[in-house]
Amino acid sequence: MSKRRRREVELVIISDVHLGTYGCHSEELLRYLKSIKPKRLILNGDIIDMWQFSKRYWPKSHMQIIKHITGLLAKGTKITYLTGNHDEMLRKFAGFKLGQFQIDNKKRMTLNGKTAWIFHGDVFDVTMQYSKWIAKLGAIGYDFLILLNAFVNFFSKALGRGKISLSKKVKDSVKQAVKFINDFEKTAADIAIANGFDYVVCGHIHHPEIKKITTEQGEVIYLNSGDWVENLTALEYHQGTWRIYRYSDDAYAQSIKISKRFKNNLDNDEIFKDLVNEFLSVKR
């Protein structure tokens, strides 16, 4: 397939990548990032999974995601890292700015005269507020389920069948999980309407969505960027229009090859040194 120009996008929002876990689809995300030229990129929480981070599992492709993002900075992309629950350690750095890069807990933006409120969304999660250890235990179980899913799909593919998502089947079959999603969306919408926002943008629940929510107090467009564990989705805003990007529908991104030089020859220490050099070269 002949190489084509990267697709220009005004704003890209990605969340719940969970770098450092078995479930992270880092190579698919890398292909997507290589297919676009974003003017602004918002990383909306849980990009690096610090709850489960281990030096024993940090594939080179995970480091390459970070390296590619710092490379975007050098090319002029404005990048905002909004913290989530799995990378909450970064909340102590909220307000940090370096050139086109900043770390914060939430973001307010104006898009074509309309206001957007962007944040991860774990603030609405009762388990996060009162029983964090339960949430962390659930995250470990979820990552195990994703790992088990990989083995299941290996044999499913060998038998000529399609892929299945065990975690999605579990969540879809539990009425309480569906109620949680609905409550989450309604809570985000209620607060956004009360504060006069046109858009409220979240992550956290791994459920990509764009829909209008209307209450007695008003209406708001609720958006969720999904994740790069199950759905492989992002939010894109371009020329006044929002859309959910789905990797499964992007044949071009799927055709992009990952550099063999990177996959086979560079170790993480070399990549990290290269990353630091790129970051320090960004104009302040």
PEMO-V878309 format. One record per residue. N is the residue number from 1. RES is the residue in three letters. SS is DSSP state (a for helix, b for strand, c for the rest). PSI is psi in whole degrees, -180 to 180 (none if undefined). Layout:
N & RES & SS & PSI
N & RES & SS & PSI
This chain:
1 & MET & c & 131
2 & SER & c & 147
3 & LYS & c & 139
4 & ARG & c & 166
5 & ARG & c & 146
6 & ARG & c & 142
7 & ARG & b & 126
8 & GLU & b & 133
9 & VAL & b & 134
10 & GLU & b & -44
11 & LEU & b & 131
12 & VAL & b & 133
13 & ILE & b & 123
14 & ILE & b & 139
15 & SER & c & 167
16 & ASP & c & 53
17 & VAL & c & -37
18 & HIS & c & 51
19 & LEU & b & 138
20 & GLY & c & 4
21 & THR & c & 159
22 & TYR & c & -26
23 & GLY & c & -14
24 & CYS & c & 127
25 & HIS & c & 72
26 & SER & a & -40
27 & GLU & a & -37
28 & GLU & a & -43
29 & LEU & a & -40
30 & LEU & a & -41
31 & ARG & a & -42
32 & TYR & a & -48
33 & LEU & a & -34
34 & LYS & a & -14
35 & SER & a & -9
36 & ILE & b & 162
37 & LYS & b & 85
38 & PRO & b & 138
39 & LYS & b & -36
40 & ARG & b & 140
41 & LEU & b & 127
42 & ILE & b & 122
43 & LEU & b & 102
44 & ASN & b & 57
45 & GLY & c & 151
46 & ASP & c & 37
47 & ILE & c & -51
48 & ILE & b & 127
49 & ASP & c & 90
50 & MET & c & -14
51 & TRP & c & -38
52 & GLN & c & 13
53 & PHE & c & 135
54 & SER & b & 136
55 & LYS & c & -19
56 & ARG & c & -21
57 & TYR & b & 93
58 & TRP & c & 79
59 & PRO & c & 155
60 & LYS & a & -33
61 & SER & a & -27
62 & HIS & a & -42
63 & MET & a & -34
64 & GLN & a & -30
65 & ILE & a & -48
66 & ILE & a & -42
67 & LYS & a & -40
68 & HIS & a & -39
69 & ILE & a & -41
70 & THR & a & -31
71 & GLY & a & -36
72 & LEU & a & -37
73 & LEU & a & -46
74 & ALA & a & -23
75 & LYS & c & 5
76 & GLY & c & 2
77 & THR & c & 133
78 & LYS & b & 126
79 & ILE & b & 128
80 & THR & b & 127
81 & TYR & b & 110
82 & LEU & b & 131
83 & THR & c & 151
84 & GLY & c & -166
85 & ASN & c & -35
86 & HIS & c & -16
87 & ASP & c & 35
88 & GLU & a & -19
89 & MET & a & -25
90 & LEU & a & -8
91 & ARG & a & -24
92 & LYS & a & -15
93 & PHE & a & 10
94 & ALA & c & 132
95 & GLY & c & -9
96 & PHE & c & 135
97 & LYS & b & 140
98 & LEU & b & 103
99 & GLY & c & -122
100 & GLN & c & 4
101 & PHE & b & 138
102 & GLN & b & 154
103 & ILE & b & 135
104 & ASP & b & 175
105 & ASN & c & -24
106 & LYS & b & 163
107 & LYS & b & 133
108 & ARG & b & 132
109 & MET & b & 156
110 & THR & b & 123
111 & LEU & b & 110
112 & ASN & c & 44
113 & GLY & c & -3
114 & LYS & b & 145
115 & THR & b & 139
116 & ALA & b & 138
117 & TRP & b & 117
118 & ILE & b & 127
119 & PHE & b & 166
120 & HIS & c & -51
121 & GLY & c & -6
122 & ASP & a & -16
123 & VAL & a & -23
124 & PHE & a & -5
125 & ASP & c & 114
126 & VAL & a & -38
127 & THR & a & -30
128 & MET & a & -37
129 & GLN & a & -36
130 & TYR & a & -24
131 & SER & c & 68
132 & LYS & a & -33
133 & TRP & a & -33
134 & ILE & a & -42
135 & ALA & a & -41
136 & LYS & a & -39
137 & LEU & a & -40
138 & GLY & a & -37
139 & ALA & a & -39
140 & ILE & a & -44
141 & GLY & a & -38
142 & TYR & a & -43
143 & ASP & a & -36
144 & PHE & a & -40
145 & LEU & a & -38
146 & ILE & a & -41
147 & LEU & a & -44
148 & LEU & a & -39
149 & ASN & a & -37
150 & ALA & a & -41
151 & PHE & a & -42
152 & VAL & a & -45
153 & ASN & a & -28
154 & PHE & a & -47
155 & PHE & a & -34
156 & SER & a & -42
157 & LYS & a & -39
158 & ALA & a & -29
159 & LEU & c & 3
160 & GLY & c & 19
161 & ARG & c & 164
162 & GLY & c & 171
163 & LYS & c & 150
164 & ILE & c & 157
165 & SER & c & 107
166 & LEU & a & -41
167 & SER & a & -39
168 & LYS & a & -39
169 & LYS & a & -40
170 & VAL & a & -48
171 & LYS & a & -41
172 & ASP & a & -24
173 & SER & a & -9
174 & VAL & c & 113
175 & LYS & a & -34
176 & GLN & a & -34
177 & ALA & a & -40
178 & VAL & a & -41
179 & LYS & a & -39
180 & PHE & a & -44
181 & ILE & a & -45
182 & ASN & a & -43
183 & ASP & a & -40
184 & PHE & a & -49
185 & GLU & a & -42
186 & LYS & a & -41
187 & THR & a & -46
188 & ALA & a & -43
189 & ALA & a & -45
190 & ASP & a & -45
191 & ILE & a & -38
192 & ALA & a & -42
193 & ILE & a & -43
194 & ALA & a & -27
195 & ASN & c & 7
196 & GLY & c & 24
197 & PHE & c & 149
198 & ASP & c & -33
199 & TYR & b & 144
200 & VAL & b & 125
201 & VAL & b & 124
202 & CYS & b & 177
203 & GLY & c & -130
204 & HIS & c & -49
205 & ILE & c & 4
206 & HIS & c & 42
207 & HIS & c & 93
208 & PRO & c & 137
209 & GLU & b & 145
210 & ILE & b & 119
211 & LYS & b & 154
212 & LYS & b & 130
213 & ILE & b & 124
214 & THR & b & 132
215 & THR & b & -178
216 & GLU & c & -23
217 & GLN & c & -17
218 & GLY & b & -156
219 & GLU & b & 157
220 & VAL & b & 153
221 & ILE & b & 117
222 & TYR & b & 133
223 & LEU & b & 143
224 & ASN & b & 132
225 & SER & c & -7
226 & GLY & c & -130
227 & ASP & c & 174
228 & TRP & c & 37
229 & VAL & c & -49
230 & GLU & c & -52
231 & ASN & c & -27
232 & LEU & c & 63
233 & THR & b & 162
234 & ALA & b & 167
235 & LEU & b & 138
236 & GLU & b & 138
237 & TYR & b & 122
238 & HIS & b & 130
239 & GLN & c & 46
240 & GLY & c & 7
241 & THR & b & 135
242 & TRP & b & 149
243 & ARG & b & 154
244 & ILE & b & 120
245 & TYR & b & 133
246 & ARG & b & 119
247 & TYR & a & -35
248 & SER & a & -21
249 & ASP & a & -1
250 & ASP & c & 89
251 & ALA & a & -35
252 & TYR & a & -49
253 & ALA & a & -40
254 & GLN & a & -24
255 & SER & a & -13
256 & ILE & c & 130
257 & LYS & c & 141
258 & ILE & c & 136
259 & SER & c & 125
260 & LYS & a & -30
261 & ARG & a & -43
262 & PHE & a & -46
263 & LYS & a & -30
264 & ASN & a & -28
265 & ASN & c & -34
266 & LEU & c & 136
267 & ASP & c & 173
268 & ASN & a & -33
269 & ASP & a & -43
270 & GLU & a & -42
271 & ILE & a & -40
272 & PHE & a & -42
273 & LYS & a & -42
274 & ASP & a & -41
275 & LEU & a & -49
276 & VAL & a & -42
277 & ASN & a & -41
278 & GLU & a & -41
279 & PHE & a & -42
280 & LEU & a & -19
281 & SER & c & -9
282 & VAL & c & 137
283 & LYS & c & 134
284 & ARG & c & none
